[in-house]
């Protein structure tokens, strides 16, 4: 049985980005893993790329969706098929550092966390580093998470039992945020690693106002669930109201106030 299951979903990804992402996992210093890739109803070009990696490396396990099911449902399919003691998330356009799995496994084992996240570098479509995401140590994780999701999904690394909670399939967006709020509410121990283990791609071609609105609305629903169902309690209600007010702001004004003045 593999020690780690690396979990990726791919849907019509840029071929260059996809290859770099896959190869960054296959060239890891830690080698005892299975690499589960869910082909979420992609075009022939993406499908052909994935099939070649299956032929060349027996650690790659390709699962095929007959149609596009979306990230949330695809990840749950992969979780159910995984055999590793730990699961590492990976997106199809990001690049893992060569020692990512080794470092995350060592950190989570040493500190006996259930789920960890890590720092990363933001890159553009030319693989140039445009920003470093460095998180300060957090003392009150519930309070901090209710303010917003500051963790990068591609850095998630945790015990299989945590991922067996599955992603909420009612969330097409912000599924990682809802997942974090829920498992933290259930008492799982979450930690953050100071090392940068990933290059997170900011793909400007995929950014839109419509998607930003959907993301914020789903994040609002996640906060509401945290307060009403996940044990956070109504003392966290001001964070819900704050996010509601932000959602109602015109996009350009919100971008200026929230992301520039209050940054």
Secondary structure, DSSP 4 states (H G I P E B T S, - for coil): --SEEEEEEESS--HHHHHHHHHHHHT-S---EEEEEEEES--HHHHHHHHHHHHH-TTEEEEEESS---HHHHHHHHHHH---SEEEE--TT-EE-TTHHHHHHHHHHHHT-SEEEEEEEEE-TTS-EEEEE-PPP-S-HHHHHHH---S-GGG-EEEHHHHTT---TT-SSSHHHHHHHHHHHTT--EEEEEEEEEEEE--GGG--HHHHHHHHHHHHHHHHHHHHTSS--GGGHHHHHHHHHHHHS-HHHHHHIIIII--
